[in-house]
Amino acid sequence: MEILQRYSCLLVIFLSSCSVAPVLQQFEQKGECLKYKTVLEGTVYRKCVEREPYVENLPKVLEIQSQELLEVQVPKNPIVVAVYPTAFTDQTGQRKSNSEFALFSSAITQAPSHLLIRALKHTADGNFFRVAERVGLDNLTKERQLIRSARQDEDDAKPLMPLLFAGVLMEGAVVGYDTNIKSGGIGARYLGLGASKQYRIDSVTLSLRMVSVATGEVLIDVLVSKQIYSYGKSQDVFKFIEAGTELVELEGGDVENDSVTIALQRAIEDAVLEIIKIGYDRKYWEKKYE
């Protein structure tokens, strides 16, 4: 009985010092009120709230990361641009790290061109670039052929509008993914109670260039790097009981990792923004409002 009491005391000490203890609180919705049950105390509380209870795993629409890209100055004439799927790819060959078994998943998305198209389309709230569809060009061409075939028998059939053609191309690649370029941590232990924190920094690098369709000249080229942070913390209890014959050891912690895809999206947005600034400086386009 005494051993069980000591185990219970150590468990309470550990959970009270652990940063993830709030996760142990269970709740259920009762109308507009939430009913909380604290595991450590066994006490039931009722609290009425006006907001909806937090629900995990809901789909979330990702916003543009760069506010400056949304608010960039609009040009006099929107720039027609095209992005081919093979013109902006992952060239790093980096695989996800795993020390336990072979993992063949790529560390970086294999369709970065979609993130580039999204950044271009949302620049200045969609008023800076006109993006010509080139990713699904085969499907688009086939669909237009079907429309022409269906209209052949009509006497007053209207011709299809010509496809939008681009004045410039956006090309480039994800050229680097460096892991663990910097890491560190701090920790302390006293009388069997310990806590520690660690961090690690990775980096993703991409190259983006703007090419003139008329001459084939590379007009602008930029290189952008974005850091990816990983952060972890842990707590532990290490204690001998029963005159040193019984050992109790408890551990807990949590880790937060920046999303590689979100970091790549921000790097692409910064690259597009830099191209816009250089384009204004070199008079490739003019501001609509001075």
Sequence and secondary structure as in RCSB ss.txt:
>XXXX:A:sequence
MEILQRYSCLLVIFLSSCSVAPVLQQFEQKGECLKYKTVLEGTVYRKCVEREPYVENLPKVLEIQSQELLEVQVP
KNPIVVAVYPTAFTDQTGQRKSNSEFALFSSAITQAPSHLLIRALKHTADGNFFRVAERVGLDNLTKERQLIRSA
RQDEDDAKPLMPLLFAGVLMEGAVVGYDTNIKSGGIGARYLGLGASKQYRIDSVTLSLRMVSVATGEVLIDVLVS
KQIYSYGKSQDVFKFIEAGTELVELEGGDVENDSVTIALQRAIEDAVLEIIKIGYDRKYWEKKYE
>XXXX:A:secstr
 HHHHHHHHHHHHHHHH TTGGGG EEEEETTEEEEE TTT  EEEEE SS    SS       S HHHHT   B
SS EEEE  TTSEEE S  B   SSS    BSS S HHHHHHHHHHHGGGGTSEEEE  TTHHHHHHHHHHHHHH
HTT TT          SEEEEEEEEEEEEEEEEEEEEEEETTEEEEEEEEEEEEEEEEEEEETTT  EEEEEEEE
EEEEEEEEEEEEEEEETTTTEEEEEEEEEEEE  HHHHHHHHHHHHHHHHHHHHHHTTSS BS  
